[in-house]
């Protein structure tokens, strides 16, 4: 996607056809002539983009004093499409909190018309939750995908009141 092609932008769609007429204006002639076909109108198109939102929810109930070193934490990341347009070939890149080690993707649930058309979908590599190269994931209007993740609190969480997690 390009910055200039965003939701609601109107673009002109003009085209013409140029071809070589081998015999020109004479039947069975020998002088080729380039011909241009142009309908002299420029229809416009309006870009329609789905908007997929990403939300997170902590599943493990935190103790009153916070999580200790070695505590196992479960959380979900949900991708939802409520934009009015189906979302095709989505991609996700989420730098998971560095305060968690041993991150694993426990499960994936496709809801309301969300589909995985290739068998490949999501993976955790180097602390990043991301779509697998070649994934063909779509989320229909009203659909969602819930990803369940687990990690273990490491020593860097010592002075952290919150763990930062930003997805794109």
C-alpha positions as CSV (number, residue, x, y, z in Angstrom):
1,X,0.0,0.0,0.0
2,X,1.2,3.5,-0.8
3,X,0.7,6.6,1.3
4,X,-1.2,8.3,-1.6
5,X,-3.6,5.4,-1.9
6,X,-5.5,5.6,1.4
7,X,-9.2,5.3,2.3
8,X,-11.4,7.8,0.4
9,X,-8.8,9.0,-2.1
10,X,-10.2,9.4,-5.6
11,X,-7.9,8.4,-8.5
12,X,-8.3,8.9,-12.3
13,X,-8.3,5.8,-14.4
14,X,-7.4,6.7,-17.9
15,X,-6.0,4.4,-20.5
16,X,-5.6,4.2,-24.3
17,X,-4.7,1.4,-26.7
18,X,-2.1,1.9,-29.4
19,X,-1.6,-0.8,-32.0
20,X,0.1,-1.2,-35.3
21,X,-2.2,-1.8,-38.3
22,X,0.1,-3.7,-40.6
23,X,-1.7,-2.8,-43.9
24,X,-2.5,0.8,-43.0
25,X,-5.5,2.5,-44.7
26,X,-5.3,0.2,-47.7
27,X,-6.6,-3.4,-47.7
28,X,-3.6,-5.6,-48.1
29,X,-1.4,-2.5,-48.2
30,X,2.2,-2.5,-47.3
31,X,2.4,0.8,-45.2
32,X,2.0,0.1,-41.5
33,X,0.1,2.7,-39.5
34,X,0.0,3.1,-35.7
35,X,-3.6,3.5,-34.5
36,X,-4.7,4.9,-31.2
37,X,-8.0,4.0,-29.5
38,X,-9.1,6.3,-26.7
39,X,-12.5,6.5,-25.3
40,X,-11.9,10.2,-24.3
41,X,-13.3,9.7,-20.9
42,X,-11.5,9.3,-17.6
43,X,-13.5,7.3,-15.1
44,X,-12.5,7.8,-11.5
45,X,-12.1,5.2,-8.8
46,X,-12.3,5.7,-5.0
47,X,-10.0,3.8,-2.8
48,X,-11.8,1.7,-0.2
49,X,-9.6,0.3,2.6
50,X,-10.5,-2.0,5.4
51,X,-9.3,-1.1,8.9
52,X,-8.1,-4.0,11.0
53,X,-7.8,-3.1,14.7
54,X,-5.4,-4.9,17.1
55,X,-6.3,-5.3,20.8
56,X,-4.6,-7.1,23.6
57,X,-5.9,-8.7,26.7
58,X,-4.1,-10.2,29.7
59,X,-5.6,-13.6,30.5
60,X,-3.5,-14.4,33.6
61,X,-4.8,-12.5,36.6
62,X,-1.9,-10.4,38.0
63,X,-1.1,-10.7,41.7
64,X,-1.7,-7.5,43.8
65,X,2.1,-6.8,43.9
66,X,2.7,-7.7,40.2
67,X,4.3,-10.6,38.5
68,X,7.5,-12.2,39.9
69,X,10.5,-13.4,38.0
70,X,9.6,-16.8,36.4
71,X,5.9,-16.2,36.4
72,X,4.1,-17.6,33.4
73,X,1.8,-15.1,31.7
74,X,-0.9,-15.8,29.1
75,X,-2.4,-13.1,26.9
76,X,-4.4,-12.7,23.7
77,X,-3.9,-10.5,20.7
78,X,-7.1,-10.0,18.6
79,X,-7.2,-8.8,15.0
80,X,-10.7,-7.5,14.2
81,X,-12.3,-6.0,11.1
82,X,-15.3,-3.8,11.6
83,X,-14.5,-1.3,8.8
84,X,-17.2,-2.2,6.3
85,X,-14.7,-3.8,3.8
86,X,-13.2,-7.2,3.7
87,X,-9.5,-7.3,4.5
88,X,-7.4,-9.5,2.2
89,X,-3.8,-10.7,2.6
90,X,-3.3,-9.2,6.0
91,X,0.1,-9.0,7.6
92,X,1.1,-8.5,11.2
93,X,4.3,-7.6,12.9
94,X,4.2,-7.3,16.7
95,X,7.4,-6.7,18.8
96,X,6.4,-8.7,21.9
97,X,7.5,-7.4,25.3
98,X,11.2,-7.9,25.9
99,X,10.3,-8.7,29.6
100,X,9.0,-12.1,28.5
101,X,11.1,-15.1,27.6
102,X,10.1,-18.4,26.1
103,X,7.3,-16.9,24.1
104,X,5.1,-19.5,22.4
105,X,2.0,-19.2,20.3
106,X,-0.5,-21.5,22.1
107,X,-3.4,-21.2,19.6
108,X,-5.3,-19.4,16.9
109,X,-9.0,-19.0,16.5
110,X,-10.6,-17.7,13.3
111,X,-14.1,-16.2,13.8
112,X,-16.8,-14.7,11.7
113,X,-15.4,-15.2,8.2
114,X,-11.7,-14.8,9.0
115,X,-9.9,-17.4,6.9
116,X,-6.4,-18.9,6.4
117,X,-6.2,-19.9,2.8
118,X,-2.7,-21.3,2.7
119,X,-2.1,-23.3,5.8
120,X,0.6,-20.9,6.8
121,X,-0.4,-18.1,9.2
122,X,1.5,-16.8,12.3
123,X,4.8,-17.5,14.0
124,X,7.0,-16.1,16.8
125,X,10.6,-15.5,15.8
126,X,13.2,-13.5,17.7
127,X,10.6,-12.0,20.0
128,X,8.3,-10.9,17.2
129,X,4.8,-12.3,16.4
130,X,4.4,-12.1,12.7
131,X,2.6,-13.5,9.7
132,X,4.6,-16.3,8.0
133,X,6.0,-15.5,4.6
134,X,3.5,-16.7,2.0
135,X,0.5,-16.5,4.4
136,X,-2.9,-15.8,2.7
137,X,-5.0,-14.6,5.6
138,X,-8.3,-12.7,5.1
139,X,-10.7,-11.1,7.6
140,X,-14.2,-10.6,6.4
141,X,-16.3,-7.6,7.8
142,X,-17.2,-8.5,11.4
143,X,-14.5,-11.2,11.5
144,X,-11.6,-11.6,13.9
145,X,-8.6,-13.7,14.7
146,X,-7.6,-14.4,18.3
147,X,-4.0,-15.4,19.0
148,X,-3.2,-16.9,22.4
149,X,0.4,-16.3,23.6
150,X,2.4,-17.4,26.6
151,X,5.7,-16.1,28.0
152,X,7.7,-16.2,31.2
153,X,8.7,-13.1,33.1
154,X,12.4,-12.5,32.9
155,X,14.8,-10.4,35.1
156,X,14.4,-7.3,32.9
157,X,10.9,-6.9,34.3
158,X,12.4,-6.0,37.7
159,X,11.4,-2.3,37.5
160,X,8.8,-2.4,34.8
161,X,5.3,-1.4,35.9
162,X,4.0,-2.2,32.4
163,X,5.2,-4.3,29.4
164,X,5.2,-2.4,26.1
165,X,3.7,-4.3,23.1
166,X,3.1,-2.5,19.8
167,X,1.7,-4.2,16.7
168,X,1.6,-3.0,13.1
